[in-house]
Amino acid sequence: MAEKQPHLNGAYYGPAVPPPNRYYHRHGSSRGCGCCGCLFSLLFKLIVSVAIVVGLAVLIFWLIVRPNRVKFHVTDASLTQFNFTTNNNTLHYNLSLDINVRNPNKKIGIYYDRIEARAYFEDQRFSTVTLPPFYQGHKNTTVLSPVFKGQQVVLLGAEGLSELNSDKSGGVFDVDVKLYLRIRFKLGKVKSWRMRPKIKCDLKVPLSSNGKVAVGFQTTKCDIDF
């Protein structure tokens, strides 16, 4: 007769179950870091490639168009009044200019959407005029003729008054004229975005009395700041 097996109470005494893999999550996180590194590397390469393509496009554009800087010269200036009243700090003035604007480019036109001319003496602005907008074709010269006339309260201070008296005795006044522009370039049918260059003209303007001046005005080149 077969021998009875002892009662095991339903317990299982089979082979041991292996412990869970403790390194699974670590491998997963390392793989995630590797993927992020690949993504950043790909993004960096893409940015470098775009920069190279844009640089080559700009270089090719420059080689084809060969853009030249627009030139500004004040060719004539007439100052018939420049009197300062000390008791009320009022400057009475009458200044007119001829400013030659030369576009030397063969293929680029320029839209002058806004032209604001400001006149200064000893860093004190005494007049502002706005000139009409216009389009300037390639290889073209345009003459701007701002006129500053009127009176304005200005605070010159001791140094400014000294400089004014010195200029008055010499018959030539140091006047700065600045042009604040809003322009767009045109190449064929393509127009650029709007730019805001500043033009500065440091002038030495002789005061004329009864239509006569002791010395003539010298043509002055203006500086351009984009």
KATA-V839829 format. One record per residue. N is the residue number from 1. NEAR is the number of other C-alpha atoms within 10 Angstrom. D_CENTER is the distance of its C-alpha to the mean C-alpha in whole Angstrom. Layout:
N&NEAR&D_CENTER  N&NEAR&D_CENTER
This chain:
1&3&109  2&4&105  3&5&104  4&6&102  5&6&98  6&6&97  7&7&95  8&8&91  9&6&90  10&6&87  11&7&85  12&7&84  13&7&84  14&6&82  15&6&80  16&6&77  17&6&74  18&6&71  19&6&68  20&7&65  21&7&62  22&8&60  23&8&58  24&9&57  25&10&54  26&10&53  27&11&52  28&11&51  29&11&48  30&11&47  31&12&47  32&12&44  33&12&42  34&12&43  35&12&41  36&12&38  37&12&38  38&12&38  39&12&36  40&12&33  41&11&34  42&12&34  43&12&30  44&12&29  45&12&30  46&12&29  47&11&25  48&12&26  49&12&27  50&12&24  51&12&22  52&12&24  53&12&24  54&12&20  55&12&20  56&12&23  57&12&22  58&12&19  59&13&21  60&12&23  61&12&21  62&12&20  63&10&23  64&10&24  65&14&21  66&13&21  67&15&17  68&12&17  69&10&14  70&13&15  71&16&17  72&23&17  73&17&21  74&23&23  75&15&26  76&17&28  77&23&28  78&19&31  79&21&32  80&19&35  81&16&35  82&17&33  83&14&36  84&20&35  85&10&38  86&12&38  87&6&41  88&10&38  89&14&35  90&17&34  91&19&32  92&16&33  93&18&31  94&16&31  95&20&29  96&15&28  97&19&25  98&18&25  99&22&22  100&18&22  101&17&19  102&19&20  103&22&19  104&18&21  105&18&20  106&15&24  107&15&23  108&21&19  109&21&19  110&20&16  111&18&16  112&19&15  113&16&15  114&16&15  115&18&15  116&17&16  117&19&17  118&19&18  119&20&21  120&16&22  121&18&25  122&17&25  123&11&22  124&14&23  125&17&22  126&20&25  127&19&24  128&18&21  129&14&22  130&14&20  131&17&21  132&10&22  133&15&19  134&14&20  135&15&20  136&19&20  137&19&22  138&17&22  139&13&24  140&13&24  141&16&23  142&16&23  143&15&24  144&16&22  145&15&25  146&18&23  147&20&26  148&19&26  149&19&30  150&13&31  151&16&32  152&15&30  153&15&31  154&17&29  155&16&30  156&20&30  157&10&32  158&9&35  159&10&32  160&15&31  161&15&34  162&12&35  163&16&32  164&21&33  165&14&37  166&13&36  167&17&34  168&15&36  169&10&39  170&12&37  171&17&37  172&22&33  173&21&30  174&15&27  175&17&24  176&19&20  177&20&19  178&19&15  179&22&14  180&16&11  181&20&10  182&17&10  183&21&11  184&17&12  185&18&14  186&19&18  187&14&20  188&9&24  189&5&24  190&9&20  191&14&17  192&12&14  193&9&12  194&14&10  195&14&6  196&13&5  197&13&6  198&15&8  199&18&12  200&18&14  201&20&18  202&16&20  203&20&24  204&19&27  205&24&29  206&24&33  207&27&35  208&18&37  209&12&41  210&7&43  211&9&40  212&11&41  213&17&39  214&12&40  215&12&37  216&16&35  217&18&31  218&14&29  219&15&27  220&17&23  221&17&20  222&18&17  223&14&14  224&16&11  225&8&7  226&8&4
